[in-house]
Amino acid sequence: MKNEISTLSKMHFLHPRAAHVRAFIEAEAQLLDDRAFDEWYNLFADEAVYWVPADRAQQSWLDHVSLYYDDKHTLKTRVQRLNHTMTHCQDPESQCVRVVSNVTLLDVQEDETCFSVRSKFIMLEDRYGKSQRVFGGTYSHTLKVQGESFRIVLKRVDLTNSDQSFPNLTQPF
């Protein structure tokens, strides 16, 4: 375990794009907090998957129900619904704050075109007249380089309480 932590720490802090990766992950969370859903959608690659498994041990979205499973096409539909002025499940609109920490570079493809990143998050959701909700867990991002930035190929969200009932999940994590 100590060697694994040492290796991860060296890769995380010494890689020339580590700070850029962290800034990208934090900027993604800020777009969601700002309800800038179209801009958030544009961070995803054409082949992207946004996935929130119902079970943290789940290995595939094909053989088990998920809380969210969106390819780029269905993610576009989700964003259109979130942006629609008549979305009844968002009346009043949610106000969210996401805090991202422990951003760790897990792997870098040899040609440095793809990065695997893990981070921890807490998301607070407030809606007038509704109980405050708190979600937390682990983000796993697969990012590919596109120009000077990245595109999300896979965003997996493992909630700490994924086995519980969630009425009216509408906000992306």
Order of alpha helices (4+ residues) and beta strands (2+ residues): alpha-alpha-alpha-beta-beta-alpha-beta-beta-beta-beta
